[in-house]
Amino acid sequence: MTALPRGWFGTDLGPRRPCKGTYCFFETTSLPPLPALDGSFGWLPTDPPFAHTVVEHRTAPAPAPVEPGLPPEFVSFIGQPALMAAVPSCTACYWSLAPATILSPLDDGARLLRFLSDQQDVLHWYLWLGPGGEHRVLCSPIDHHHVTVPPERARQALVEVAPSFEAFLYRFWVENLTWYEVARDRLADDDLTPAVRGYLAKL
């Protein structure tokens, strides 16, 4: 794919990682490594569901897109409402699943599919679907499904935030869970969820 900056747009994690705005950009090298993932989402607890989940689409939910080339893990996830309802968001992000893919604005022969947006549309997250069947997750302040920009501006705005959909989802889940436990609830280390404790240990 076209070479893009790599990193993560995240919130503060209490005193463990300051951030002066709603989102800050963090270099890939500063991020804790993720555990082995197998596409099953077995790490995502659904019972009971988390109290502050990513909300449904603010209008009528878009139908799940049925197009060739979508990653099986993505298709599996959006087909299971219990999984979608189990992902926390401390910034009130909402599922904004577009009804169809669009041509990538990078002129790289790929396609984009928006699937998540910030409540104020400050950021949008996309599947980047390469012509060879590969995929990545990108983030941009531009809603490329509604705004057409020149390739150079798109390159300046888009950031690769994960090498796969499940990798993105795990980091999004654990980072938001960490915010609730560390920044909001200020739990002692012994009371943290094991996933949060392990993530912070590698921060």
C-alpha positions in Angstrom: 0.0 0.0 0.0 1.0 3.7 -0.3 3.4 4.5 2.5 1.5 6.3 5.3 2.4 7.5 8.8 1.8 4.8 11.4 0.6 5.3 14.9 -2.5 5.6 17.1 -5.0 8.2 17.9 -5.9 7.7 21.6 -6.9 9.4 24.8 -5.0 9.9 27.9 -4.6 6.9 30.2 -4.7 8.8 33.4 -1.2 9.5 34.8 0.2 6.6 32.8 -0.1 8.4 29.5 -1.0 12.1 29.4 -2.9 13.7 26.6 -4.0 17.4 26.5 -6.8 17.0 24.0 -9.6 14.6 23.3 -7.2 12.6 21.1 -3.4 12.6 20.8 -1.2 10.9 18.3 1.1 8.2 19.6 3.9 6.7 17.6 3.8 3.0 16.9 7.0 2.4 18.8 5.3 3.8 22.0 2.4 1.3 21.9 2.4 -1.9 23.9 2.5 -5.1 21.8 -0.7 -7.0 21.4 -1.3 -10.6 22.3 -1.7 -13.3 19.6 -5.1 -12.9 17.8 -6.9 -15.6 15.8 -9.9 -13.9 14.4 -12.3 -15.4 16.9 -12.6 -12.3 19.2 -12.5 -14.7 22.1 -10.8 -12.0 24.2 -13.9 -9.8 24.0 -16.2 -10.4 27.0 -19.9 -10.0 26.1 -21.6 -11.1 29.4 -22.4 -8.7 30.9 -22.0 -6.1 28.3 -19.9 -3.0 29.1 -22.0 -0.1 30.3 -20.4 2.5 28.0 -20.2 0.9 24.6 -19.7 2.3 21.1 -23.2 3.5 20.3 -25.3 2.5 17.3 -25.4 4.6 14.2 -27.0 7.9 15.1 -29.5 7.4 12.3 -30.8 4.1 11.0 -28.0 1.5 11.1 -26.5 0.9 7.7 -27.0 -2.6 6.4 -23.9 -4.8 6.6 -22.1 -4.5 3.3 -21.8 -7.6 1.2 -18.9 -7.2 -1.1 -16.1 -9.4 -2.1 -12.7 -8.8 -0.5 -13.9 -7.9 3.0 -11.8 -9.5 5.7 -13.6 -12.6 7.2 -12.9 -11.3 10.7 -14.7 -8.1 9.9 -17.7 -9.8 8.4 -17.8 -12.1 11.4 -17.7 -9.2 13.8 -20.4 -7.0 12.2 -22.6 -10.1 12.0 -22.6 -10.5 15.8 -24.5 -7.7 17.6 -23.3 -8.9 21.0 -19.7 -8.3 20.0 -20.4 -4.9 18.6 -22.3 -4.0 21.9 -19.3 -5.1 24.0 -16.8 -2.5 22.8 -16.4 0.5 25.1 -15.7 4.0 24.0 -14.9 6.8 26.4 -15.3 9.4 23.6 -18.8 8.1 22.6 -17.7 6.8 19.2 -20.4 5.3 17.1 -20.5 2.6 14.5 -20.8 4.4 11.2 -20.7 1.4 8.8 -20.9 2.7 5.3 -23.2 0.8 2.9 -20.5 0.2 0.3 -16.8 0.7 -0.3 -15.4 3.6 -2.2 -12.2 4.0 -4.3 -9.2 4.8 -2.2 -8.3 8.5 -2.5 -4.7 7.5 -2.6 -4.8 6.4 -6.2 -3.4 3.0 -5.1 -6.0 0.7 -6.6 -7.5 0.0 -3.2 -10.9 0.6 -1.7 -12.0 2.2 1.7 -14.9 1.3 4.0 -15.7 3.6 6.9 -16.9 1.6 9.9 -16.4 3.9 13.0 -16.6 7.6 13.7 -16.0 9.9 16.7 -19.2 11.5 18.1 -18.2 14.9 16.8 -16.8 13.4 13.6 -13.3 14.5 14.6 -11.9 11.2 13.4 -13.1 8.4 11.2 -11.8 4.8 10.9 -11.6 2.8 7.7 -10.8 -0.6 6.3 -8.2 -0.2 3.6 -8.8 -3.1 1.2 -5.9 -3.7 -1.1 -6.2 -5.1 -4.7 -4.4 -8.3 -3.6 -6.8 -9.1 -0.8 -4.8 -7.6 2.0 -6.3 -5.1 4.5 -5.3 -2.5 7.1 -7.1 0.0 9.3 -6.6 3.7 8.6 -7.8 6.8 10.4 -8.5 10.3 9.1 -10.2 13.5 10.2 -11.9 13.5 6.7 -15.1 11.5 6.0 -13.9 10.2 2.6 -17.4 8.8 1.9 -18.8 12.3 1.7 -15.8 14.5 0.9 -13.5 14.2 -2.2 -10.0 15.5 -1.7 -6.9 15.4 -3.8 -4.6 12.4 -3.3 -1.9 14.5 -1.7 -4.3 15.9 0.9 -5.6 12.4 1.6 -2.1 11.1 2.1 -1.4 13.9 4.6 -4.7 13.1 6.5 -4.7 9.3 6.5 -2.7 7.3 9.1 -2.3 3.6 9.4 -3.4 2.6 12.9 -3.4 -1.2 12.7 -2.3 -4.0 10.5 -5.6 -5.8 10.7 -9.2 -5.2 11.9 -8.9 -7.5 14.9 -5.6 -5.8 15.9 -7.4 -2.4 15.7 -10.4 -3.6 17.7 -8.3 -5.2 20.5 -6.2 -2.0 21.0 -9.3 0.2 20.8 -11.1 -2.1 23.3 -8.2 -2.3 25.8 -7.3 1.4 25.5 -10.9 2.5 26.3 -11.2 -0.1 29.0 -8.0 1.3 30.5 -9.3 4.8 30.4 -12.4 3.8 32.4 -10.5 1.9 35.0 -7.4 4.1 35.4 -8.5 7.7 34.4 -12.2 7.7 35.5 -12.5 5.1 38.3 -8.8 5.3 39.5 -8.7 1.7 40.4 -5.8 0.2 42.3 -3.5 -2.0 40.3 -4.8 -5.1 42.0 -8.3 -4.3 40.9 -7.6 -3.7 37.2 -8.9 -6.1 34.6 -6.1 -8.5 33.7 -6.0 -7.2 30.1 -5.6 -3.7 31.4 -2.9 -4.6 33.9 -1.0 -6.5 31.2 -1.3 -3.6 28.7 -0.1 -1.1 31.2 2.8 -3.3 32.2 4.1 -3.0 28.6 3.4 0.8 28.2 
